[in-house]
Amino acid sequence: MEVDRTQYEIAHGKSPRGTGLWMFALGRNGAWTEFSFNGKFGDALRAAKQDAKSIGCTVVVVQS
């Protein structure tokens, strides 16, 4: 599964890390859905990947 951090890194000038409200876009074939998670980034990314896999998405984008 592809994880794209580019949008976040451009907006914040650093890699995503820490605790907070994390927003993700989950995509497949041009169709996107949103996913949010409040907590540590590692836990948020793991949850986003699980959700993406369950609905058949192939890309997870960390939003700024």
LUMNU-951628 format. One record per residue: x, y, z of N, C-alpha, C in turn; chain; residue number from 1. Coordinates in Angstrom, 3 decimals, always signed. Layout:
N
<atom n_xx="X" n_yy="Y" n_zz="Z" ca_xx="X" ca_yy="Y" ca_zz="Z" c_xx="X" c_yy="Y" c_zz="Z" chain="A" resi="NUM"/>
...
END
This chain:
64
<atom n_xx="+0.851" n_yy="-1.168" n_zz="+0.000" ca_xx="+0.000" ca_yy="+0.000" ca_zz="+0.000" c_xx="+0.900" c_yy="+1.236" c_zz="+0.000" chain="A" resi="1"/>
<atom n_xx="+0.551" n_yy="+2.189" n_zz="-0.831" ca_xx="+1.330" ca_yy="+3.419" ca_zz="-0.939" c_xx="+0.884" c_yy="+4.429" c_zz="+0.120" chain="A" resi="2"/>
<atom n_xx="+1.856" n_yy="+4.997" n_zz="+0.834" ca_xx="+1.585" ca_yy="+6.059" ca_zz="+1.806" c_xx="+2.282" c_yy="+7.316" c_zz="+1.310" chain="A" resi="3"/>
<atom n_xx="+1.507" n_yy="+8.354" n_zz="+1.045" ca_xx="+2.042" ca_yy="+9.611" ca_zz="+0.513" c_xx="+2.017" c_yy="+10.673" c_zz="+1.609" chain="A" resi="4"/>
<atom n_xx="+3.211" n_yy="+11.105" n_zz="+2.028" ca_xx="+3.343" ca_yy="+12.119" ca_zz="+3.071" c_xx="+3.676" c_yy="+13.495" c_zz="+2.490" chain="A" resi="5"/>
<atom n_xx="+3.772" n_yy="+13.610" n_zz="+1.181" ca_xx="+4.242" ca_yy="+14.817" ca_zz="+0.502" c_xx="+3.446" c_yy="+16.054" c_zz="+0.891" chain="A" resi="6"/>
<atom n_xx="+2.128" n_yy="+15.992" n_zz="+0.847" ca_xx="+1.282" ca_yy="+17.144" ca_zz="+1.150" c_xx="+1.567" c_yy="+17.665" c_zz="+2.560" chain="A" resi="7"/>
<atom n_xx="+1.682" n_yy="+16.771" n_zz="+3.523" ca_xx="+1.958" ca_yy="+17.167" ca_zz="+4.903" c_xx="+3.348" c_yy="+17.791" c_zz="+5.017" chain="A" resi="8"/>
<atom n_xx="+4.348" n_yy="+17.146" n_zz="+4.401" ca_xx="+5.722" ca_yy="+17.627" ca_zz="+4.502" c_xx="+5.906" c_yy="+18.999" c_zz="+3.857" chain="A" resi="9"/>
<atom n_xx="+5.227" n_yy="+19.257" n_zz="+2.757" ca_xx="+5.307" ca_yy="+20.574" ca_zz="+2.114" c_xx="+4.666" c_yy="+21.635" c_zz="+3.010" chain="A" resi="10"/>
<atom n_xx="+3.517" n_yy="+21.319" n_zz="+3.580" ca_xx="+2.790" ca_yy="+22.287" ca_zz="+4.408" c_xx="+3.499" c_yy="+22.589" c_zz="+5.726" chain="A" resi="11"/>
<atom n_xx="+4.133" n_yy="+21.573" n_zz="+6.325" ca_xx="+4.706" ca_yy="+21.734" ca_zz="+7.658" c_xx="+6.233" c_yy="+21.766" c_zz="+7.683" chain="A" resi="12"/>
<atom n_xx="+6.877" n_yy="+21.420" n_zz="+6.583" ca_xx="+8.329" ca_yy="+21.439" ca_zz="+6.519" c_xx="+9.001" c_yy="+20.331" c_zz="+7.308" chain="A" resi="13"/>
<atom n_xx="+8.267" n_yy="+19.292" n_zz="+7.656" ca_xx="+8.827" ca_yy="+18.171" ca_zz="+8.399" c_xx="+7.942" c_yy="+16.943" c_zz="+8.204" chain="A" resi="14"/>
<atom n_xx="+8.467" n_yy="+15.794" n_zz="+8.599" ca_xx="+7.699" ca_yy="+14.555" ca_zz="+8.517" c_xx="+6.626" c_yy="+14.526" c_zz="+9.595" chain="A" resi="15"/>
<atom n_xx="+5.512" n_yy="+13.849" n_zz="+9.341" ca_xx="+4.463" ca_yy="+13.766" ca_zz="+10.359" c_xx="+4.918" c_yy="+12.921" c_zz="+11.546" chain="A" resi="16"/>
<atom n_xx="+4.639" n_yy="+13.410" n_zz="+12.743" ca_xx="+4.974" ca_yy="+12.680" ca_zz="+13.965" c_xx="+4.245" c_yy="+13.328" c_zz="+15.128" chain="A" resi="17"/>
<atom n_xx="+4.239" n_yy="+12.645" n_zz="+16.239" ca_xx="+3.635" ca_yy="+13.206" ca_zz="+17.441" c_xx="+2.179" c_yy="+12.815" c_zz="+17.609" chain="A" resi="18"/>
<atom n_xx="+1.512" n_yy="+13.554" n_zz="+18.476" ca_xx="+0.125" ca_yy="+13.271" ca_zz="+18.836" c_xx="-0.765" c_yy="+14.426" c_zz="+18.394" chain="A" resi="19"/>
<atom n_xx="-1.940" n_yy="+14.090" n_zz="+17.905" ca_xx="-2.896" ca_yy="+15.102" ca_zz="+17.488" c_xx="-4.022" c_yy="+14.484" c_zz="+16.692" chain="A" resi="20"/>
<atom n_xx="-4.745" n_yy="+15.324" n_zz="+15.999" ca_xx="-5.820" ca_yy="+14.870" ca_zz="+15.124" c_xx="-5.236" c_yy="+14.719" c_zz="+13.732" chain="A" resi="21"/>
<atom n_xx="-5.203" n_yy="+13.517" n_zz="+13.219" ca_xx="-4.609" ca_yy="+13.214" ca_zz="+11.923" c_xx="-5.703" c_yy="+12.955" c_zz="+10.900" chain="A" resi="22"/>
<atom n_xx="-5.537" n_yy="+13.548" n_zz="+9.728" ca_xx="-6.494" ca_yy="+13.388" ca_zz="+8.632" c_xx="-5.803" c_yy="+12.664" c_zz="+7.479" chain="A" resi="23"/>
<atom n_xx="-6.515" n_yy="+11.726" n_zz="+6.893" ca_xx="-5.996" ca_yy="+10.945" ca_zz="+5.778" c_xx="-7.026" c_yy="+10.919" c_zz="+4.653" chain="A" resi="24"/>
<atom n_xx="-6.542" n_yy="+10.837" n_zz="+3.430" ca_xx="-7.399" ca_yy="+10.579" ca_zz="+2.273" c_xx="-7.051" c_yy="+9.171" c_zz="+1.799" chain="A" resi="25"/>
<atom n_xx="-8.058" n_yy="+8.343" n_zz="+1.647" ca_xx="-7.872" ca_yy="+6.965" ca_zz="+1.196" c_xx="-8.402" c_yy="+6.867" c_zz="-0.223" chain="A" resi="26"/>
<atom n_xx="-7.564" n_yy="+6.384" n_zz="-1.142" ca_xx="-7.976" ca_yy="+6.406" ca_zz="-2.538" c_xx="-7.824" c_yy="+5.103" c_zz="-3.283" chain="A" resi="27"/>
<atom n_xx="-8.676" n_yy="+5.002" n_zz="-4.311" ca_xx="-8.631" ca_yy="+3.853" ca_zz="-5.221" c_xx="-9.286" c_yy="+4.271" c_zz="-6.535" chain="A" resi="28"/>
<atom n_xx="-8.546" n_yy="+4.167" n_zz="-7.619" ca_xx="-9.064" ca_yy="+4.459" ca_zz="-8.963" c_xx="-9.729" c_yy="+5.833" c_zz="-9.059" chain="A" resi="29"/>
<atom n_xx="-9.137" n_yy="+6.839" n_zz="-8.433" ca_xx="-9.669" ca_yy="+8.195" ca_zz="-8.528" c_xx="-10.792" c_yy="+8.520" c_zz="-7.558" chain="A" resi="30"/>
<atom n_xx="-11.259" n_yy="+7.550" n_zz="-6.795" ca_xx="-12.304" ca_yy="+7.792" ca_zz="-5.793" c_xx="-11.630" c_yy="+7.913" c_zz="-4.427" chain="A" resi="31"/>
<atom n_xx="-12.025" n_yy="+8.935" n_zz="-3.646" ca_xx="-11.385" ca_yy="+9.208" ca_zz="-2.365" c_xx="-12.403" c_yy="+9.228" c_zz="-1.239" chain="A" resi="32"/>
<atom n_xx="-11.957" n_yy="+8.795" n_zz="-0.072" ca_xx="-12.755" ca_yy="+8.913" ca_zz="+1.151" c_xx="-11.831" c_yy="+9.436" c_zz="+2.239" chain="A" resi="33"/>
<atom n_xx="-12.389" n_yy="+10.049" n_zz="+3.256" ca_xx="-11.587" ca_yy="+10.631" ca_zz="+4.322" c_xx="-11.609" c_yy="+9.750" c_zz="+5.564" chain="A" resi="34"/>
<atom n_xx="-10.520" n_yy="+9.839" n_zz="+6.318" ca_xx="-10.377" ca_yy="+9.075" ca_zz="+7.558" c_xx="-9.661" c_yy="+9.973" c_zz="+8.561" chain="A" resi="35"/>
<atom n_xx="-10.143" n_yy="+10.027" n_zz="+9.792" ca_xx="-9.475" ca_yy="+10.824" ca_zz="+10.821" c_xx="-9.209" c_yy="+9.965" c_zz="+12.046" chain="A" resi="36"/>
<atom n_xx="-8.199" n_yy="+10.363" n_zz="+12.807" ca_xx="-7.802" ca_yy="+9.612" ca_zz="+13.996" c_xx="-7.169" c_yy="+10.586" c_zz="+14.974" chain="A" resi="37"/>
<atom n_xx="-7.555" n_yy="+10.529" n_zz="+16.224" ca_xx="-6.972" ca_yy="+11.383" ca_zz="+17.261" c_xx="-6.047" c_yy="+10.520" c_zz="+18.108" chain="A" resi="38"/>
<atom n_xx="-4.750" n_yy="+10.826" n_zz="+18.071" ca_xx="-3.775" ca_yy="+10.053" ca_zz="+18.835" c_xx="-2.398" c_yy="+10.174" c_zz="+18.227" chain="A" resi="39"/>
<atom n_xx="-1.541" n_yy="+9.196" n_zz="+18.496" ca_xx="-0.178" ca_yy="+9.186" ca_zz="+17.978" c_xx="-0.188" c_yy="+8.896" c_zz="+16.479" chain="A" resi="40"/>
<atom n_xx="+0.774" n_yy="+9.500" n_zz="+15.760" ca_xx="+0.803" ca_yy="+9.329" ca_zz="+14.313" c_xx="+0.944" c_yy="+7.862" c_zz="+13.906" chain="A" resi="41"/>
<atom n_xx="+1.805" n_yy="+7.116" n_zz="+14.574" ca_xx="+1.985" ca_yy="+5.708" ca_zz="+14.234" c_xx="+0.696" c_yy="+4.912" c_zz="+14.350" chain="A" resi="42"/>
<atom n_xx="-0.049" n_yy="+5.155" n_zz="+15.422" ca_xx="-1.336" ca_yy="+4.481" ca_zz="+15.614" c_xx="-2.337" c_yy="+4.924" c_zz="+14.559" chain="A" resi="43"/>
<atom n_xx="-2.306" n_yy="+6.227" n_zz="+14.234" ca_xx="-3.223" ca_yy="+6.777" ca_zz="+13.228" c_xx="-2.959" c_yy="+6.165" c_zz="+11.862" chain="A" resi="44"/>
<atom n_xx="-1.685" n_yy="+6.061" n_zz="+11.486" ca_xx="-1.337" ca_yy="+5.492" ca_zz="+10.182" c_xx="-1.725" c_yy="+4.027" c_zz="+10.116" chain="A" resi="45"/>
<atom n_xx="-1.494" n_yy="+3.298" n_zz="+11.188" ca_xx="-1.867" ca_yy="+1.879" ca_zz="+11.232" c_xx="-3.382" c_yy="+1.723" c_zz="+11.052" chain="A" resi="46"/>
<atom n_xx="-4.154" n_yy="+2.555" n_zz="+11.748" ca_xx="-5.618" ca_yy="+2.499" ca_zz="+11.637" c_xx="-6.079" c_yy="+2.897" c_zz="+10.242" chain="A" resi="47"/>
<atom n_xx="-5.444" n_yy="+3.914" n_zz="+9.652" ca_xx="-5.806" ca_yy="+4.358" ca_zz="+8.301" c_xx="-5.532" c_yy="+3.246" c_zz="+7.286" chain="A" resi="48"/>
<atom n_xx="-4.408" n_yy="+2.561" n_zz="+7.436" ca_xx="-4.077" ca_yy="+1.455" ca_zz="+6.523" c_xx="-5.091" c_yy="+0.321" c_zz="+6.654" chain="A" resi="49"/>
<atom n_xx="-5.487" n_yy="+0.014" n_zz="+7.887" ca_xx="-6.487" ca_yy="-1.039" ca_zz="+8.102" c_xx="-7.809" c_yy="-0.665" c_zz="+7.440" chain="A" resi="50"/>
<atom n_xx="-8.234" n_yy="+0.573" n_zz="+7.634" ca_xx="-9.487" ca_yy="+1.032" ca_zz="+7.044" c_xx="-9.396" c_yy="+1.009" c_zz="+5.524" chain="A" resi="51"/>
<atom n_xx="-8.263" n_yy="+1.478" n_zz="+4.992" ca_xx="-8.062" ca_yy="+1.491" ca_zz="+3.540" c_xx="-8.133" c_yy="+0.074" c_zz="+2.977" chain="A" resi="52"/>
<atom n_xx="-7.480" n_yy="-0.850" n_zz="+3.655" ca_xx="-7.483" ca_yy="-2.241" ca_zz="+3.188" c_xx="-8.896" c_yy="-2.819" c_zz="+3.207" chain="A" resi="53"/>
<atom n_xx="-9.658" n_yy="-2.493" n_zz="+4.247" ca_xx="-11.012" ca_yy="-3.065" ca_zz="+4.377" c_xx="-11.964" c_yy="-2.568" c_zz="+3.291" chain="A" resi="54"/>
<atom n_xx="-11.698" n_yy="-1.378" n_zz="+2.746" ca_xx="-12.578" ca_yy="-0.863" ca_zz="+1.685" c_xx="-11.938" c_yy="-0.935" c_zz="+0.302" chain="A" resi="55"/>
<atom n_xx="-10.758" n_yy="-1.583" n_zz="+0.232" ca_xx="-10.127" ca_yy="-1.824" ca_zz="-1.071" c_xx="-9.323" c_yy="-0.682" c_zz="-1.629" chain="A" resi="56"/>
<atom n_xx="-8.879" n_yy="+0.249" n_zz="-0.787" ca_xx="-8.075" ca_yy="+1.380" ca_zz="-1.261" c_xx="-6.610" c_yy="+0.985" c_zz="-1.363" chain="A" resi="57"/>
<atom n_xx="-5.891" n_yy="+1.646" n_zz="-2.249" ca_xx="-4.481" ca_yy="+1.328" ca_zz="-2.475" c_xx="-3.546" c_yy="+2.458" c_zz="-2.108" chain="A" resi="58"/>
<atom n_xx="-4.080" n_yy="+3.650" n_zz="-1.822" ca_xx="-3.264" ca_yy="+4.811" ca_zz="-1.496" c_xx="-3.782" c_yy="+5.471" c_zz="-0.224" chain="A" resi="59"/>
<atom n_xx="-2.848" n_yy="+5.835" n_zz="+0.675" ca_xx="-3.174" ca_yy="+6.597" ca_zz="+1.879" c_xx="-2.372" c_yy="+7.894" c_zz="+1.807" chain="A" resi="60"/>
<atom n_xx="-3.066" n_yy="+9.032" n_zz="+1.842" ca_xx="-2.407" ca_yy="+10.343" ca_zz="+1.796" c_xx="-2.564" c_yy="+11.008" c_zz="+3.150" chain="A" resi="61"/>
<atom n_xx="-1.423" n_yy="+11.407" n_zz="+3.756" ca_xx="-1.459" ca_yy="+12.168" ca_zz="+5.000" c_xx="-1.756" c_yy="+13.615" c_zz="+4.619" chain="A" resi="62"/>
<atom n_xx="-2.869" n_yy="+14.136" n_zz="+5.107" ca_xx="-3.268" ca_yy="+15.496" ca_zz="+4.736" c_xx="-2.696" c_yy="+16.510" c_zz="+5.705" chain="A" resi="63"/>
<atom n_xx="-2.532" n_yy="+17.729" n_zz="+5.187" ca_xx="-1.953" ca_yy="+18.800" ca_zz="+6.013" c_xx="-2.985" c_yy="+19.462" c_zz="+6.884" chain="A" resi="64"/>
END
